[in-house]
Amino acid sequence: MGTLKPGATYIYERVAGSIFAREFGTNERKLVGYATDMSPEMQLIRSEINQVLRMCETDPAMRDLLDQLFVLYNLKKQHNDDVMWHPV
C-alpha cells in the first residue's frame, strides 16, 4: 500500500472522486487513489491490462503483440470503420 504503515488500521474516505486513507485516531489523510464508477468486471479488465503493460516492459514477445494491437487500434481510429485482420 505504498507509504501506509503495515498493520495499522485505516479509514478510507472518498472526496470528489479522490480516495484518502487516514490512520485510525488521526486527522492526517494521504491520497491513495481515485474512485471510478466502473463495474466490477471492467475493474478486473483494467487491472489485467495494467499487468499486461508491466509484463510488456520485460517480455519482447508481449511487447510485439502490444505494438500490433496499437497499430490495429490506430487504423480503426483513423478510418472509423472495421479493418480486416490478416495473420502475418
Secondary structure as UniProt FT lines:
FT   TURN            2..3
FT   TURN            6..7
FT   STRAND          10..15
FT   TURN            16..17
FT   STRAND          18..23
FT   TURN            24..25
FT   STRAND          29..34
FT   HELIX           40..56
FT   TURN            57..58
FT   HELIX           60..79
//
